Each structure stands twice: as C-alpha cells, then as structure tokens.
C-alpha cells in the first residue's frame, strides 16, 4: 500500500515519516484490499500542549475511511488514529461478510 505523508506549516523528520508508514502499513494485516492512504500532520494553534494533529485517510474499494486524532505528540496521534481505523476496517469487513 502506498502512503502519502504531508505536513502543514512544518517539515516532518524522516523518523516520523518512517514511524507513520510502518503503523499505517500494519493496517493491511486487517484488510488486504486497501488501495492507498494519506496522512496529514498539523500543529493546532493555541497554547494547549495537546496540539499535534494527525489525519489519516484510507481508500478502500467503494469507500473511504477517515480518522483524526490530537495529542501531545505526533506518534501518539498516529497510534490513536491507526487504532480507530483498525476498528473501522473490522466493522467494514463484518458488514461485507454479512452481505
């Protein structure tokens, strides 16, 4: 699966990009028909420490899954978003089996 990583108003270091590719890539173990994915990193304005935002969009046949999480680090945000997408994929697969 091809994962496009982009960051708004800052440059993501290679370590973060590699971490993201690894985590998002693991979603293929739950559903192998994922077409591609895109990840966007943003820093929310404000004094709150939990201002690191990760948005992950997955394209699967006939549908698009999306998760958006904010926490104090991009790694944590990615972990939370990937977990949310894992649950969405599981639900989607269950619906396919029932149909």
VENVEN-V644042 format. One record per residue. N is the residue number from 0. RES is the residue in three letters. PSI is psi in degrees with one decimal (NA if undefined). Layout:
<<N & RES & PSI> <N & RES & PSI>>
This chain:
<<0 & UNK & 138.4> <1 & UNK & 128.7> <2 & UNK & 123.1> <3 & UNK & 122.5> <4 & UNK & 128.1> <5 & UNK & 154.4> <6 & UNK & 136.7> <7 & UNK & 129.9> <8 & UNK & 16.5> <9 & UNK & 167.7> <10 & UNK & 120.9> <11 & UNK & 135.8> <12 & UNK & 162.4> <13 & UNK & -34.2> <14 & UNK & -43.8> <15 & UNK & -41.3> <16 & UNK & -44.6> <17 & UNK & -43.7> <18 & UNK & -46.4> <19 & UNK & -46.5> <20 & UNK & -40.2> <21 & UNK & -47.8> <22 & UNK & -47.0> <23 & UNK & -36.2> <24 & UNK & -31.4> <25 & UNK & -18.5> <26 & UNK & -21.9> <27 & UNK & -20.9> <28 & UNK & -23.0> <29 & UNK & -30.3> <30 & UNK & 113.4> <31 & UNK & 1.5> <32 & UNK & 20.8> <33 & UNK & 128.1> <34 & UNK & -59.5> <35 & UNK & 176.1> <36 & UNK & 158.6> <37 & UNK & 141.6> <38 & UNK & 132.5> <39 & UNK & 127.5> <40 & UNK & 135.9> <41 & UNK & 153.4> <42 & UNK & 114.4> <43 & UNK & 139.0> <44 & UNK & 147.0> <45 & UNK & 164.0> <46 & UNK & -5.7> <47 & UNK & 138.4> <48 & UNK & -31.0> <49 & UNK & 74.3> <50 & UNK & 13.6> <51 & UNK & 113.7> <52 & UNK & 132.5> <53 & UNK & 126.0> <54 & UNK & 125.3> <55 & UNK & 130.2> <56 & UNK & 127.7> <57 & UNK & 132.9> <58 & UNK & 120.8> <59 & UNK & 159.5> <60 & UNK & 119.0> <61 & UNK & 3.6> <62 & UNK & 160.2> <63 & UNK & 125.6> <64 & UNK & 145.4> <65 & UNK & 140.5> <66 & UNK & 141.1> <67 & UNK & 119.1> <68 & UNK & 147.3> <69 & UNK & 136.2> <70 & UNK & -169.4> <71 & UNK & -10.5> <72 & UNK & 152.5> <73 & UNK & -36.0> <74 & UNK & -44.2> <75 & UNK & -41.3> <76 & UNK & -43.2> <77 & UNK & -45.5> <78 & UNK & -47.3> <79 & UNK & -41.7> <80 & UNK & -41.1> <81 & UNK & -40.2> <82 & UNK & -42.0> <83 & UNK & -41.2> <84 & UNK & -34.6> <85 & UNK & -44.3> <86 & UNK & -41.2> <87 & UNK & -42.0> <88 & UNK & -41.8> <89 & UNK & -45.5> <90 & UNK & -43.0> <91 & UNK & -44.0> <92 & UNK & -39.6> <93 & UNK & -39.8> <94 & UNK & -37.1> <95 & UNK & -41.1> <96 & UNK & -39.8> <97 & UNK & -31.9> <98 & UNK & NA>>
